[in-house]
Amino acid sequence: ASAPEGLGRKRRTDIWKHFCYNLSERKTMCTVTEHGERHCGYKLGGKNTTNLKRHLKAHHPALYAASPEQISKEKMIAQWIARSGLPVRTVEDDAFIHMIESIDKRLAVPKKTKINNLVDQLYDDEKQKFRKQLTKVRKITLGLDIWTKRGLTASFLAISACYFCPQEEKAKHILLTLVQLSHPHTAECIKTCVDRCTEEWGIPKNKILTVITDNGSNMVTAFKKSEEYDDHSTTEEDSQEDSEEDSDDVEVEDQR
């Protein structure tokens, strides 16, 4: 099957792989093979690609779902869900489906399982991109913080990385991981989480310039007692004191 020749707009070759236009009849026939035995054979008047897409969507949904246009739009929906923090079930909400159908009738709204898989794939792709960046940077600063839900029902440890990206020529700050912590939040537990995180992201100890934490005793102990982080850990209190000390050394010119 091939796209009809002639003047006019450029034909979508991915669509015309499944159709054949008969110039004498001025009709387009679907050449999709069903069950490996025969062609669909359905004929449509003219050669409007919108009608061809509607035919694929209605009669060959699996094939339509694999089209580049459908795949591209599904990825955009998955990216929107991931970046907005909305629940994946949003795509199965009646109001959302109605909105999408009003904007683009040709788009088959994907189910939440499909979006879940796409979000996972997007995360893996982004993670590989940042892992590659981290291999080329000279030094990395780690930032740690712990949040506890009201009622002490759950606690979470966030580990982020700050670094200068030579490819983009700018500083970057990314979240490496957000893990749930079990009580008690001992220094050993925190240190184990950090070591597991840096190993997962391929960050060697000699690339870690400093580790920034709050002044909690567990945080301080986790890195102060470790030779790997000696003289390379900083608390928020230390930063504030350094700032105050620096300010004492600054000469202020009298502008009066």
C-alpha positions, 0 to 999 in steps of 0.5 A: 500500500502507498500514499496516492501521488499528486499535488496537495498536502504531504501525505502521512506515510504512516497512515497510508501503510494500511490503506490503498487508494483506487484512482478510478473508484476514487475510494480508499480501501483498508488493507489491514490483515485480520487474523493473518488471513485476509484484508479488512477490505473496508472502503472509504470515499476519497482519501481524507486522512482524518477518516482513515484514522477514524477507521483505524480507531474504530475497527483496528484499535490495537493498530491505531494505538501503535501509531506514532501520533497516538504514542506521541500524545500519550507521552505528553499526557504521561509527562503532564501527569508526572510533572503536575503530581496529579493521580494517574486515575485522572485519565479515566475521569469522565470530565478529563475524557470529555475535555480530550474528546472536545480537543482532539476526537482522533485521540484514544484516551489511554487507560491509567495502566498505560499512563503508569507504564509511560510515567515509569519509562519517562522516569527511567529515561530522565534518570539515565540522562542525569546519571550521565551528567553526574559522571562528567561533573567535578564535584557534587554537594548532597542535601538531606532533610527528613519530614515527619507526618502529623501524628508521627505516622510516617517519616521520609528522607529526601536526598538531593544533589547540587552540581555545575553542569558543564554541558549546559553551563549552569548549576543544577539541583535534582532530587535523587531519592525520597524514601520512607524511614522506619523508626528510630531515625538513627545515624546508621540508618541515615548513613545507609540510605545515603550510601545506597543512594549514591551507589544507585546513582553512581556517585563516588565518595571522592566526588562529594564536596560536602553534605548539607544537613540540619543540626539534628544529632542523628544527622550530625553523627551520621557524617561526623563520625565517618572518615569518608565525610570528615571535614566535608559535612555542614549543618544549617547552623554552621552555615549561619555562623559562617555567614555571621563571621563573614559579615564581621569582616566586611568593611562598610563604607559610610555613605553619609 
